[in-house]
């Protein structure tokens, strides 16, 4: 598994398992167990997914040592103040059956996130979180945060896939030395990207699936990916992307299919920003 080094020196496995919308304990625990068997060590959950406790159970039942795991969770919008952020973090720790998180993110740039960030900084300085970051932050949100932050976010987790490549924000994050993490890396199974003719052609040439080509493309852009699946064969397929390389021509061809089309709500539409 390839690792990236974050701006604070911490390492992150570049590929992990996402568990958004997995609402069944059996499915979730089985998919985490399958993933661990396949070599996944990085797991991405959030308080609002209401499945942290099952992730915690599945990880506690495995033989893998805590220090070999990379666990991410996120604080939701309903926790707005400093104290609420600390309390939400403690709740996540309890559910995940651990005494620290590898990465904790502000899930969405809702109003008051600079106060949340102060709580995250204190937890980070106290060693209870190895790295802190943000999610769904666009340039204006990042700029506002950086104006008062004492600790720079290590990661921004944002929607990214071949039909929504985030070229400008990617370059901005790179210039700030903030790692770009892709959510919805496969277009959430609804963007139409899996049927794209260019991707199919490249996949055939490498005898890989379209999903594998998409994940490989992210990795070669230095992006962290957390594809979600609850199916054993797809979980195995999604991590089997370290034995081939896309050429510059193939990377350029994929750059050319961008439709700049989001699949979800636009964080730039946050009322308070206007
Ligand atoms: P995704 O792009 O990972 O797509 C998942 C879907 O793709 C699956 O449900 C399945 O239909 C399909 N799929 C997966 N592997 C496949 C394969 N090998 N072949 C064919 N189809 C395959 O979408 P996602 O789950 O929304 O995003 C990944 C993770 O990102 C989430 O699970 C979650 O952890 C995180 N996330 C974060 C935010 C945020 O606001 N920070 C939002 C959404 C998701």
Boltz pocket constraint, residues with backbone or C-beta under 6 A from the ligand:
constraints:
  - pocket:
      binder: B
      contacts: [[A, 17], [A, 18], [A, 19], [A, 20], [A, 21], [A, 44], [A, 45], [A, 107], [A, 135], [A, 136], [A, 157], [A, 158], [A, 182], [A, 183], [A, 184], [A, 185], [A, 186], [A, 187], [A, 188], [A, 189], [A, 209], [A, 211], [A, 212], [A, 226], [A, 227], [A, 228], [A, 229], [A, 233], [A, 234], [A, 235], [A, 237], [A, 238]]
      max_distance: 6.0
